[in-house]
Amino acid sequence: MELVTVIAPLLPLRSGIAIYSHKLYTAISRKIALIVLSNRGSARLYSTPKMRVVDAWDPRSPPSLLRLLRLVVKTQSRVLHIQVPYTWIGGPTFTMLAIITTLVLARLRRMKVVITLHGVVTAPEVARRVRSKILRRLLLALLPAALRTFYRVLLFLSTVVIVHAPLVARFLARMSGVESPKNVIVIPHGVDRATHTRGRRKRVTTLLFIGFIRESKGLTTLLRAFTKLAQEFPNVRLVIAGSYHAGETADVIRRVRQELEERGLSDRVELICRFLSESELDRLIADADMIVLPYEDYFVEVSGVLARVMDYGKPVVCTRVPKFLSEVRHMHDGVLVRPGDSRELYEALLKLVRDEKLRRALGENMRRKAQRRHWEHVAALHVRLYLRVLRKHIM
């Protein structure tokens, strides 16, 4: 019998939480046996002895929740661990209903429930993405109460809620109205070990953007800043690497290509538009001189991309948004700039292009931060948590 049943997205789904879950549960399965109830198409990709993956739900089919609930009823595990995304099955509203329904069912079965909350949704950030002024005002009026209720119920029904940073825990307390909730703990996002070293040193300085290509990633701001930088430094190039997110369409990549052509940057910017393998990512990160993450969203979460590059000792230029404010200290292990400010981004990039010593210092401080956050360590923290929860269950 598996000690833990997990509900989590896995590859081939293209999402940050699917990648996170793949790495976390692959590491955990080296220590304990578990069953993962995952999205359609995932079971065929996993055949490890201690991790049994079941195609349990379809992200685009709300009725598939019924199959998932039936599997939860049948499981013999005493611990249920749910990875909570912004959208799970159907849209955000149905996702919240699905999470609460699953929590209620698990508690009726006397299971101990561990929730990993990857981020906290705030009403202003949701409203900011809506074009209609009337709908925006309506969301700002109604959404805070709905979100407060959701987070309060989630805290009440969960045995333990995992977040990845103290900043996220504080926002959760604020959004739920529960002061210092006792069942919230911080387990940091796992970090990949650096597996490549830089090849022969070239005379070209390479800036790297990696991750899902989305409207909120600030690529227009980056291209504005890089246009000016490229005019001054003929030996600087930019690599943009990643595919579009499962929640978006290929149109976002088409718009990036169009902007590159309009700015005359096609020969200075390498655009790699596909889902990259881990070895391809390792090589790109190792060969880069700095990482640029000019995100413009205000979701309260941590950055999986930052965790991916952390152990490589590269300087990071990123924006003053929650996902980076929780991890990066300005001019200690990275450079923080205002989101959407191409001039400030240009000045930060200019400073680092000119100062190799500063690049090395920032990168080395970032590498030190990665210690004790590698996936095997984070997996061990989860296993200890499961055993602690299980002992309380037995008692």
PAMI-571081 format. One record per residue (C-alpha): residue number from 1; residue in one letter; y, x, z. Coordinates in steps of 0.5 Angstrom, whole numbers, plus 500, padded with zeros to 3 digits. Each point is the difference from the previous one (the first is absolute). Layout:
<rs>
+-----+------+-----+-----+-----+
| pos | code |   v |   u |   w |
+-----+------+-----+-----+-----+
| NUM |    A |   Y |   X |   Z |
...
+-----+------+-----+-----+-----+
</rs>
This chain:
<rs>
+-----+------+-----+-----+-----+
| pos | code |   v |   u |   w |
+-----+------+-----+-----+-----+
|   1 |    M | 500 | 500 | 500 |
|   2 |    E | 507 | 503 | 498 |
|   3 |    L | 504 | 501 | 506 |
|   4 |    V | 507 | 497 | 497 |
|   5 |    T | 501 | 495 | 494 |
|   6 |    V | 506 | 502 | 496 |
|   7 |    I | 505 | 496 | 496 |
|   8 |    A | 504 | 504 | 495 |
|   9 |    P | 502 | 501 | 493 |
|  10 |    L | 496 | 506 | 496 |
|  11 |    L | 500 | 503 | 493 |
|  12 |    P | 500 | 498 | 495 |
|  13 |    L | 506 | 496 | 502 |
|  14 |    R | 507 | 504 | 499 |
|  15 |    S | 503 | 500 | 507 |
|  16 |    G | 502 | 504 | 505 |
|  17 |    I | 496 | 497 | 505 |
|  18 |    A | 494 | 500 | 496 |
|  19 |    I | 501 | 508 | 499 |
|  20 |    Y | 501 | 500 | 508 |
|  21 |    S | 494 | 496 | 501 |
|  22 |    H | 496 | 504 | 495 |
|  23 |    K | 501 | 507 | 504 |
|  24 |    L | 500 | 497 | 507 |
|  25 |    Y | 493 | 496 | 500 |
|  26 |    T | 497 | 506 | 496 |
|  27 |    A | 502 | 505 | 505 |
|  28 |    I | 498 | 495 | 506 |
|  29 |    S | 493 | 498 | 496 |
|  30 |    R | 498 | 508 | 502 |
|  31 |    K | 500 | 498 | 507 |
|  32 |    I | 498 | 493 | 501 |
|  33 |    A | 497 | 494 | 495 |
|  34 |    L | 505 | 495 | 498 |
|  35 |    I | 500 | 494 | 495 |
|  36 |    V | 506 | 499 | 496 |
|  37 |    L | 502 | 493 | 497 |
|  38 |    S | 504 | 502 | 494 |
|  39 |    N | 503 | 497 | 494 |
|  40 |    R | 496 | 499 | 493 |
|  41 |    G | 498 | 506 | 497 |
|  42 |    S | 500 | 505 | 505 |
|  43 |    A | 492 | 499 | 502 |
|  44 |    R | 498 | 504 | 494 |
|  45 |    L | 504 | 506 | 502 |
|  46 |    Y | 497 | 501 | 507 |
|  47 |    S | 493 | 502 | 501 |
|  48 |    T | 501 | 504 | 507 |
|  49 |    P | 494 | 499 | 505 |
|  50 |    K | 505 | 498 | 506 |
|  51 |    M | 505 | 496 | 496 |
|  52 |    R | 497 | 494 | 497 |
|  53 |    V | 506 | 497 | 495 |
|  54 |    V | 499 | 492 | 498 |
|  55 |    D | 504 | 497 | 495 |
|  56 |    A | 503 | 494 | 505 |
|  57 |    W | 507 | 498 | 497 |
|  58 |    D | 504 | 500 | 493 |
|  59 |    P | 508 | 502 | 501 |
|  60 |    R | 502 | 494 | 495 |
|  61 |    S | 495 | 495 | 503 |
|  62 |    P | 502 | 496 | 506 |
|  63 |    P | 493 | 496 | 500 |
|  64 |    S | 497 | 507 | 501 |
|  65 |    L | 502 | 500 | 507 |
|  66 |    L | 494 | 495 | 501 |
|  67 |    R | 495 | 505 | 498 |
|  68 |    L | 503 | 505 | 505 |
|  69 |    L | 500 | 496 | 506 |
|  70 |    R | 493 | 498 | 499 |
|  71 |    L | 499 | 507 | 500 |
|  72 |    V | 504 | 501 | 506 |
|  73 |    V | 495 | 495 | 503 |
|  74 |    K | 494 | 503 | 498 |
|  75 |    T | 502 | 507 | 503 |
|  76 |    Q | 496 | 503 | 506 |
|  77 |    S | 506 | 505 | 501 |
|  78 |    R | 503 | 499 | 507 |
|  79 |    V | 507 | 503 | 497 |
|  80 |    L | 504 | 498 | 494 |
|  81 |    H | 505 | 505 | 497 |
|  82 |    I | 505 | 496 | 495 |
|  83 |    Q | 505 | 505 | 496 |
|  84 |    V | 506 | 495 | 499 |
|  85 |    P | 504 | 501 | 494 |
|  86 |    Y | 506 | 496 | 498 |
|  87 |    T | 496 | 496 | 495 |
|  88 |    W | 493 | 500 | 500 |
|  89 |    I | 497 | 493 | 497 |
|  90 |    G | 505 | 496 | 496 |
|  91 |    G | 507 | 501 | 502 |
|  92 |    P | 504 | 502 | 506 |
|  93 |    T | 500 | 493 | 503 |
|  94 |    F | 492 | 499 | 499 |
|  95 |    T | 499 | 507 | 503 |
|  96 |    M | 503 | 499 | 506 |
|  97 |    L | 496 | 493 | 501 |
|  98 |    A | 493 | 504 | 498 |
|  99 |    I | 502 | 505 | 505 |
| 100 |    I | 501 | 495 | 506 |
| 101 |    T | 494 | 496 | 497 |
| 102 |    T | 495 | 506 | 500 |
| 103 |    L | 503 | 502 | 507 |
| 104 |    V | 498 | 493 | 503 |
| 105 |    L | 493 | 500 | 497 |
| 106 |    A | 499 | 507 | 503 |
| 107 |    R | 502 | 498 | 507 |
| 108 |    L | 496 | 494 | 500 |
| 109 |    R | 494 | 505 | 499 |
| 110 |    R | 502 | 504 | 506 |
| 111 |    M | 502 | 506 | 495 |
| 112 |    K | 504 | 505 | 502 |
| 113 |    V | 506 | 501 | 495 |
| 114 |    V | 503 | 506 | 498 |
| 115 |    I | 506 | 499 | 495 |
| 116 |    T | 504 | 506 | 496 |
| 117 |    L | 507 | 497 | 499 |
| 118 |    H | 502 | 505 | 494 |
| 119 |    G | 507 | 497 | 500 |
| 120 |    V | 505 | 495 | 503 |
| 121 |    V | 503 | 495 | 495 |
| 122 |    T | 507 | 498 | 502 |
| 123 |    A | 504 | 494 | 497 |
| 124 |    P | 506 | 504 | 497 |
| 125 |    E | 495 | 505 | 496 |
| 126 |    V | 497 | 494 | 497 |
| 127 |    A | 506 | 496 | 499 |
| 128 |    R | 503 | 506 | 497 |
| 129 |    R | 495 | 500 | 494 |
| 130 |    V | 502 | 493 | 498 |
| 131 |    R | 505 | 499 | 495 |
| 132 |    S | 502 | 492 | 501 |
| 133 |    K | 505 | 500 | 506 |
| 134 |    I | 498 | 493 | 502 |
| 135 |    L | 493 | 503 | 501 |
| 136 |    R | 502 | 506 | 503 |
| 137 |    R | 504 | 496 | 505 |
| 138 |    L | 494 | 495 | 501 |
| 139 |    L | 496 | 506 | 502 |
| 140 |    L | 505 | 503 | 505 |
| 141 |    A | 500 | 494 | 503 |
| 142 |    L | 493 | 498 | 501 |
| 143 |    L | 496 | 506 | 499 |
| 144 |    P | 502 | 504 | 507 |
| 145 |    A | 496 | 494 | 504 |
| 146 |    A | 494 | 500 | 495 |
| 147 |    L | 499 | 508 | 501 |
| 148 |    R | 501 | 499 | 507 |
| 149 |    T | 495 | 495 | 501 |
| 150 |    F | 495 | 504 | 496 |
| 151 |    Y | 501 | 507 | 504 |
| 152 |    R | 500 | 496 | 506 |
| 153 |    V | 493 | 497 | 498 |
| 154 |    L | 497 | 506 | 497 |
| 155 |    L | 502 | 504 | 507 |
| 156 |    F | 497 | 494 | 504 |
| 157 |    L | 493 | 500 | 496 |
| 158 |    S | 499 | 507 | 499 |
| 159 |    T | 497 | 505 | 505 |
| 160 |    V | 503 | 506 | 498 |
| 161 |    V | 506 | 501 | 494 |
| 162 |    I | 500 | 507 | 497 |
| 163 |    V | 507 | 502 | 497 |
| 164 |    H | 501 | 507 | 497 |
| 165 |    A | 507 | 502 | 503 |
| 166 |    P | 504 | 498 | 507 |
| 167 |    L | 506 | 497 | 495 |
| 168 |    V | 495 | 495 | 497 |
| 169 |    A | 498 | 498 | 507 |
| 170 |    R | 507 | 499 | 503 |
| 171 |    F | 501 | 495 | 493 |
| 172 |    L | 494 | 496 | 502 |
| 173 |    A | 502 | 499 | 507 |
| 174 |    R | 507 | 498 | 497 |
| 175 |    M | 497 | 496 | 495 |
| 176 |    S | 495 | 496 | 504 |
| 177 |    G | 505 | 499 | 506 |
| 178 |    V | 494 | 504 | 505 |
| 179 |    E | 503 | 505 | 504 |
| 180 |    S | 496 | 506 | 500 |
| 181 |    P | 493 | 497 | 498 |
| 182 |    K | 495 | 503 | 504 |
| 183 |    N | 494 | 500 | 494 |
| 184 |    V | 504 | 504 | 495 |
| 185 |    I | 499 | 507 | 499 |
| 186 |    V | 502 | 506 | 495 |
| 187 |    I | 495 | 503 | 496 |
| 188 |    P | 503 | 504 | 495 |
| 189 |    H | 499 | 500 | 492 |
| 190 |    G | 495 | 505 | 498 |
| 191 |    V | 502 | 506 | 496 |
| 192 |    D | 496 | 503 | 495 |
| 193 |    R | 498 | 508 | 500 |
| 194 |    A | 503 | 504 | 495 |
| 195 |    T | 495 | 502 | 496 |
| 196 |    H | 503 | 504 | 494 |
| 197 |    T | 505 | 506 | 500 |
| 198 |    R | 506 | 501 | 495 |
| 199 |    G | 498 | 504 | 494 |
| 200 |    R | 504 | 505 | 497 |
| 201 |    R | 507 | 500 | 502 |
| 202 |    K | 504 | 497 | 494 |
| 203 |    R | 508 | 501 | 498 |
| 204 |    V | 500 | 492 | 500 |
| 205 |    T | 502 | 496 | 507 |
| 206 |    T | 496 | 494 | 500 |
| 207 |    L | 502 | 493 | 503 |
| 208 |    L | 494 | 495 | 502 |
| 209 |    F | 500 | 493 | 501 |
| 210 |    I | 493 | 497 | 501 |
| 211 |    G | 498 | 493 | 502 |
| 212 |    F | 500 | 493 | 497 |
| 213 |    I | 506 | 499 | 495 |
| 214 |    R | 503 | 494 | 503 |
| 215 |    E | 507 | 497 | 499 |
| 216 |    S | 502 | 502 | 507 |
| 217 |    K | 498 | 507 | 500 |
| 218 |    G | 507 | 502 | 497 |
| 219 |    L | 498 | 503 | 494 |
| 220 |    T | 507 | 498 | 497 |
| 221 |    T | 504 | 504 | 505 |
| 222 |    L | 495 | 506 | 499 |
| 223 |    L | 501 | 500 | 493 |
| 224 |    R | 508 | 500 | 501 |
| 225 |    A | 499 | 506 | 505 |
| 226 |    F | 496 | 504 | 495 |
| 227 |    T | 504 | 499 | 494 |
| 228 |    K | 506 | 504 | 503 |
| 229 |    L | 495 | 505 | 503 |
| 230 |    A | 497 | 501 | 494 |
| 231 |    Q | 506 | 502 | 496 |
| 232 |    E | 502 | 505 | 505 |
| 233 |    F | 493 | 503 | 501 |
| 234 |    P | 496 | 501 | 493 |
| 235 |    N | 494 | 502 | 504 |
| 236 |    V | 499 | 494 | 505 |
| 237 |    R | 495 | 494 | 498 |
| 238 |    L | 498 | 494 | 503 |
| 239 |    V | 493 | 497 | 500 |
| 240 |    I | 499 | 493 | 501 |
| 241 |    A | 492 | 498 | 501 |
| 242 |    G | 497 | 493 | 502 |
| 243 |    S | 498 | 494 | 498 |
| 244 |    Y | 503 | 493 | 501 |
| 245 |    H | 498 | 496 | 506 |
| 246 |    A | 495 | 494 | 500 |
| 247 |    G | 506 | 496 | 502 |
| 248 |    E | 504 | 502 | 494 |
| 249 |    T | 499 | 500 | 492 |
| 250 |    A | 501 | 506 | 495 |
| 251 |    D | 507 | 498 | 499 |
| 252 |    V | 502 | 504 | 505 |
| 253 |    I | 498 | 506 | 497 |
| 254 |    R | 502 | 498 | 493 |
| 255 |    R | 507 | 500 | 503 |
| 256 |    V | 500 | 507 | 503 |
| 257 |    R | 498 | 502 | 493 |
| 258 |    Q | 506 | 497 | 497 |
| 259 |    E | 504 | 503 | 505 |
| 260 |    L | 498 | 507 | 499 |
| 261 |    E | 501 | 499 | 492 |
| 262 |    E | 507 | 497 | 501 |
| 263 |    R | 502 | 506 | 505 |
| 264 |    G | 497 | 505 | 495 |
| 265 |    L | 495 | 503 | 505 |
| 266 |    S | 493 | 499 | 497 |
| 267 |    D | 499 | 507 | 499 |
| 268 |    R | 502 | 502 | 507 |
| 269 |    V | 496 | 494 | 504 |
| 270 |    E | 493 | 500 | 500 |
| 271 |    L | 498 | 493 | 500 |
| 272 |    I | 492 | 499 | 502 |
| 273 |    C | 499 | 492 | 501 |
| 274 |    R | 493 | 499 | 502 |
| 275 |    F | 496 | 500 | 507 |
| 276 |    L | 499 | 507 | 501 |
| 277 |    S | 493 | 503 | 503 |
| 278 |    E | 501 | 504 | 507 |
| 279 |    S | 499 | 507 | 496 |
| 280 |    E | 506 | 498 | 495 |
| 281 |    L | 504 | 498 | 506 |
| 282 |    D | 498 | 507 | 504 |
| 283 |    R | 502 | 504 | 494 |
| 284 |    L | 507 | 496 | 499 |
| 285 |    I | 502 | 501 | 507 |
| 286 |    A | 498 | 507 | 501 |
| 287 |    D | 504 | 502 | 493 |
| 288 |    A | 506 | 496 | 502 |
| 289 |    D | 506 | 504 | 504 |
| 290 |    M | 502 | 494 | 503 |
| 291 |    I | 499 | 492 | 501 |
| 292 |    V | 505 | 495 | 498 |
| 293 |    L | 499 | 493 | 503 |
| 294 |    P | 506 | 496 | 499 |
| 295 |    Y | 498 | 493 | 503 |
| 296 |    E | 504 | 494 | 500 |
| 297 |    D | 496 | 495 | 504 |
| 298 |    Y | 501 | 499 | 508 |
| 299 |    F | 493 | 498 | 502 |
| 300 |    V | 498 | 502 | 507 |
| 301 |    E | 494 | 505 | 498 |
| 302 |    V | 498 | 507 | 499 |
| 303 |    S | 499 | 503 | 493 |
| 304 |    G | 494 | 502 | 498 |
| 305 |    V | 502 | 504 | 495 |
| 306 |    L | 504 | 504 | 505 |
| 307 |    A | 493 | 501 | 504 |
| 308 |    R | 497 | 502 | 493 |
| 309 |    V | 505 | 506 | 499 |
| 310 |    M | 501 | 502 | 507 |
| 311 |    D | 495 | 506 | 501 |
| 312 |    Y | 502 | 503 | 494 |
| 313 |    G | 506 | 503 | 503 |
| 314 |    K | 505 | 497 | 495 |
| 315 |    P | 507 | 498 | 501 |
| 316 |    V | 501 | 493 | 500 |
| 317 |    V | 507 | 496 | 498 |
| 318 |    C | 499 | 493 | 501 |
| 319 |    T | 505 | 494 | 502 |
| 320 |    R | 502 | 497 | 507 |
| 321 |    V | 496 | 494 | 500 |
| 322 |    P | 495 | 499 | 506 |
| 323 |    K | 493 | 503 | 497 |
| 324 |    F | 504 | 507 | 500 |
| 325 |    L | 504 | 499 | 506 |
| 326 |    S | 494 | 499 | 504 |
| 327 |    E | 497 | 507 | 497 |
| 328 |    V | 506 | 505 | 498 |
| 329 |    R | 505 | 503 | 503 |
| 330 |    H | 506 | 502 | 496 |
| 331 |    M | 500 | 507 | 498 |
| 332 |    H | 494 | 502 | 505 |
| 333 |    D | 494 | 498 | 496 |
| 334 |    G | 504 | 496 | 494 |
| 335 |    V | 507 | 498 | 497 |
| 336 |    L | 502 | 493 | 501 |
| 337 |    V | 505 | 496 | 495 |
| 338 |    R | 503 | 493 | 500 |
| 339 |    P | 495 | 496 | 496 |
| 340 |    G | 503 | 498 | 493 |
| 341 |    D | 505 | 506 | 500 |
| 342 |    S | 499 | 504 | 494 |
| 343 |    R | 506 | 505 | 502 |
| 344 |    E | 497 | 502 | 507 |
| 345 |    L | 493 | 500 | 497 |
| 346 |    Y | 503 | 505 | 495 |
| 347 |    E | 503 | 504 | 505 |
| 348 |    A | 494 | 501 | 504 |
| 349 |    L | 496 | 502 | 494 |
| 350 |    L | 505 | 505 | 498 |
| 351 |    K | 500 | 503 | 507 |
| 352 |    L | 492 | 501 | 500 |
| 353 |    V | 500 | 502 | 493 |
| 354 |    R | 505 | 506 | 502 |
| 355 |    D | 497 | 502 | 507 |
| 356 |    E | 493 | 502 | 499 |
| 357 |    K | 500 | 502 | 508 |
| 358 |    L | 502 | 493 | 502 |
| 359 |    R | 494 | 497 | 496 |
| 360 |    R | 495 | 504 | 503 |
| 361 |    A | 503 | 499 | 507 |
| 362 |    L | 500 | 492 | 499 |
| 363 |    G | 493 | 500 | 497 |
| 364 |    E | 497 | 504 | 505 |
| 365 |    N | 503 | 496 | 506 |
| 366 |    M | 497 | 494 | 496 |
| 367 |    R | 493 | 503 | 500 |
| 368 |    R | 500 | 501 | 507 |
| 369 |    K | 501 | 493 | 501 |
| 370 |    A | 494 | 499 | 496 |
| 371 |    Q | 495 | 503 | 506 |
| 372 |    R | 496 | 495 | 503 |
| 373 |    R | 501 | 495 | 495 |
| 374 |    H | 495 | 501 | 495 |
| 375 |    W | 495 | 495 | 498 |
| 376 |    E | 494 | 502 | 505 |
| 377 |    H | 505 | 500 | 506 |
| 378 |    V | 502 | 493 | 498 |
| 379 |    A | 493 | 498 | 499 |
| 380 |    A | 498 | 503 | 507 |
| 381 |    L | 506 | 496 | 503 |
| 382 |    H | 498 | 494 | 497 |
| 383 |    V | 492 | 501 | 502 |
| 384 |    R | 503 | 501 | 507 |
| 385 |    L | 504 | 493 | 500 |
| 386 |    Y | 494 | 496 | 498 |
| 387 |    L | 495 | 503 | 505 |
| 388 |    R | 506 | 499 | 505 |
| 389 |    V | 500 | 493 | 498 |
| 390 |    L | 493 | 499 | 500 |
| 391 |    R | 499 | 502 | 507 |
| 392 |    K | 505 | 495 | 502 |
| 393 |    H | 496 | 495 | 496 |
| 394 |    I | 494 | 501 | 503 |
| 395 |    M | 503 | 500 | 507 |
+-----+------+-----+-----+-----+
</rs>
